[in-house]
């Protein structure tokens, strides 16, 4: 997950702040009328949307998935909420209840955040290619990719985001949902994302 300080930097970019504020106003008015949350913490919720989407791939969120989501939400929140109600954790409950309705709008803000942070078009291939599962090549690609893109990918799709180079396993339903979200976020034509997807051992 992006750290509190990385999110603070995002909030200094006018296009990201404006999109976040607009979505926050719409979200609260429509589905969370009593929610009190700052722009920083709401952007943390937006960053969680892909992770929530993968967690909901089977139709519901397990206790383990909920605990992992709460941990990521607390990491994104501004300030310490160890002994107080964390606004991002609280807001996530509304997103979980209405995810299908909000997914596209949340992803639109994430695309604005990415395009405002690095030149995403320069990294794209002409089409989504099937890449070879070459682990050494993947590690070199990670090193040559803009840091902030690696942070976005790891925040979206990993529970323990500091281990993006590590191989891992995922069940087929979650993996297919990951690929779907990658396409919706326009990541599917970026080589590092294509290679990242190849690091998963798909089960079932």
Buried (B, 14 or more C-beta within 10 A) or exposed (E): BBEBEBBEEBBEBEEBBEBBBEBBEEBBEEBBEEBEBBBBBBBBBBBBBBBBBBBBBEEEBEEEBBEBBBEBBBBBBBEEBEEEEBBBBBBBEBBBEBBEEBBEBBBBBBBBBBBBBBEBEEBBEEEBEEBEEEEEBBEEBBEEBBEBBBBBBBBBBBBEBEEBBEEEEBBEBBBBBBBBBBEBBBBBBBBBBBBBBBBBEBEE
